[in-house]
Amino acid sequence: MADYFNSEDLARFNEVGKASPELFNMFMKWYGEVMKPGALDAKTKAILALAVSHTIPCPYCIDAWTTGAIKLGATPEELAEAIQVTAALKAGATLAFHIQSINVMDRG
């Protein structure tokens, strides 16, 4: 079987909006505005997007934001560090949810 996620499919993203073009266009406009430089520059936003992409996880986003971050000047070290940060937070959140297990055990 071929890979389930194919980089070539990124070029087809606009097809998602065919059935509901108005909503898709609203999303794309909002998404574009969010990613414009503001308090954070474009490179920082791309690095953040890549880190979150690993946590979601979204292979298409990882592909797109790795390419985008590198084009904006991000280094392999910056990308690796950002991904490590998001991994650490995800792991910490997983451990924090153990409180739910402890609560159940405490109730007996």
C-alpha positions, 0 to 999 in steps of 0.5 A: 500500500502506498503511504496514506499521507502523500506530500503531493496531496498538499497541492489539492488542499483547495479541493476541501472547499469545493462543497462549501466555498463560502466557509472555506474562503472565510477560513482561508482569509482568517488563516492568512490573517493569523499567519501575517507578521504581527506581535510575532514575526512570520518565522516565529509563527512558522516555527510555532505552527510546526511544533503544534503540527507535531502535537496534533499530529498532522503530517500535511502540516508538518510537511508544509510548515517544515518547508515554510519555516526553512524558507523563512530562515529557521535552522534545523536546531530551532525546529528541533528545539521547538518540537522538543518543547511541544513534546515536553508539554504534551508529555507533561499534560499526559502525566498531569491527567494521571491525577484523574486516575489517582482520584478514582483510586482515592475514591476506592 
